């Protein structure tokens, strides 16, 4: 859900900035660069510590602070797409800017959008895990991998009194392993979909 919010905001803002350029682009990029200069994780920690957000509030907040990278990627791709022949042809026959952006620019940016969204999902999973690990994200009894890792710290040095072997290492291994595999899976899915949807890559061996 947070990635969907980030996707909608990032694609909309990036498309407007890249398509119109000039003062519009300068203003939007100044705004994005100003916000990017604030470390997101510190901002999230401060907000989480003050408000103790519910899952819904945390999801919304992650979405609203996670669209800057999507907007930058989209802006760069729009600079390329708006100069291609079909976009110039649509403009030459009098198509409105809104129609060009909706019918030509955004559809032909789908491969980039998919890859960025897949990466964003992984980043947001890691961000939520960090907050929950610090005790500032989703709180028990709602289970997340982050608060599983947080609670597992209490059993890290639990050993068998007879053999001296650790008894609870698996409480740390499994959540961390699943975070890693999930983030990797989203990246591979996004990369595979990009190869499938990008017409410039279909004929390459």
Secondary structure, 3 states (H helix, E strand, C coil): CHHHHHHHHHHHHHHHHHHHCHHHHHHHHHHHHHHHCCCHHHHHHHHHHHHCCCHHHHHHHHHHHCCHHHHHHHHHHHHHHCCCHHHHHHHHCCCCHHHHHHHHHCHHHHHHHHHHHHHHHHHHHHHHHHHHHCCCCCCCCCCCHHHHHHHHHHHCCCECCCCCCECCCHHHHHHHHHHHHHHHHHHHHHHHHHHHHCCCCCCCC
